[in-house]
Amino acid sequence: MKKHITVIAFSALLASLLFACNSNSETKEAEAALPQAPEIKSVFVNGDSLHYIDIGKGDPVVFVHGTLDDYRVWQMEFDTFAKKHRVIAYSRRYAFPNKQVINDSADYSPTIHANDLSEFIKKLDLGPVHLVGHSYGAYTALLMTMNHPELVRSLTLGEPPVMPLLQNVPGGDTIANNFIARSIKPAADAFRSGNNEKAIAVFIGGVVGDTSFFSKIPPEGQSMMMTNILELRGAALSKNPFPPISCDDLKKINTPVLLVSGEKTALLFHAITEELNKCLPNKEKAIVPGATHGLEIENPYDFNKIVLAFIDKH
């Protein structure tokens, strides 16, 4: 396991590898050995089209990705979960291959994504689903569950950055301020100056704790991350990218919740997960060995095993 690897980098590297395999006309034998790419579908939700894949049969499991990612980040979950479940992985608003554009008046917080998610589930007539979210996608899934508990059978949260909960944590203001100063603020400054690549680099550097991390990613991986930059830009420049959630709000959630965190995750995510664990009444907690924030990519074997065992109980 490499030190300080996150889902952001892993997903970009994975996507670049898939792209390279599928775009080389001289490697037909290698292509034939690869699993068939799922059909990409689309559905009109809240005024725009969202793209998704839908494979397998059984109880529906809906995957919700994080920032700088899209539905492809769940590649290592597709086949495993589809053996016994219907797997739906969609690209949230502003993510590839959706066609949304930047709008200064738009809402880039998890609130709009939660509204999209509830309508997405309704449009596909999925009924109560098992929700699996990571990072900003987990924040989205949490908000959606609070507003529409009737749509959720179980909820898996992979390190959601619910920053408002840090106000209840000793030293939480320092943890939050350090993250904003090292990651979000410099990313916003770079966006304002028109340097999108620098914005991604400093954001990732702040999350990972390695300011040179982006430069170590192959060009193909960097390019893939750039295709999913719209949400990060909007959130970084937003006045409120973290809508309020209180411990009292969490105590009202009766849906079974699984809190998944990485064994080597950053203090920010550890503190938030511990606060979620204190406040949620019907929850379990699990650790993905050897992982930091990139749970489903860094250690997909244990991540899949943990989440499937939880889903199968509900």
Secondary structure, DSSP 8 states (H G I E B T S, - for coil): --TT--HHHHHHHHHHHHHHHHH-TT-HHHHHHS------EEEEETTEEEEEEEE--SSEEEEE--TT--GGGGHHHHHHHHTTSEEEEE--TTSTT------TTS--SHHHHHHHHHHHHHHTT--SEEEEEETHHHHHHHHHHHH-GGGEEEEEEE----GGGGGGSTTHHHHHHHHIIIIIHHHHHHHHTT-HHHHHHHHHHHHHT-TTTGGGS-HHHHHHHHTTHHHHHHHHH-S-SS----HHHHHT--S-EEEEEETT--HHHHHHHHHHHHH-SSEEEEEETT-SS-HHHHSHHHHHHHHHHHHHT-
